[in-house]
């Protein structure tokens, strides 16, 4: 985290190539670990964003159920409420 802060301060607007290079290295490492391809590994700014993207891509059908995690935050509760209004239960 400290390195990311220093990179952002040192490179200001020129930091994005370093960020993308690091993201590519992370994708490659994860793909190698799980036996997949780097282009199939998704990264997101937060766990919430990644899970929200995953859940929104599922083929929800009438009668499907979902519930937020036990210790969910307000953001999680709002997201699950939105999915329920769109057709899942």
C-alpha positions, 0 to 999 in steps of 0.5 A: 500500500505504501508503495502504491502511495509513493508511486502515485505521488512520484508519477502523478498523471504518468502512474497508470502504466505502472498500475496496469503493469502491476495489475497484469502481474497480479492477473498472471500470478492468480492465473498460474495459481488456479490453472487459468488464463490471465485474461480470464482473471477479473480485478476490481477496486474492492471486494464489494465491486467484484462480488457485485459484478459477479452476482449481476452476471448470473442468470437470475430466474424467477424464484431464485433466492439471495441474502446478504452476508450476516455482518453485511454493510449498508452497501451490501444490503442495498445491493442485495435489495436491488437484485431482489427488485430485479427478479431474484428473491 
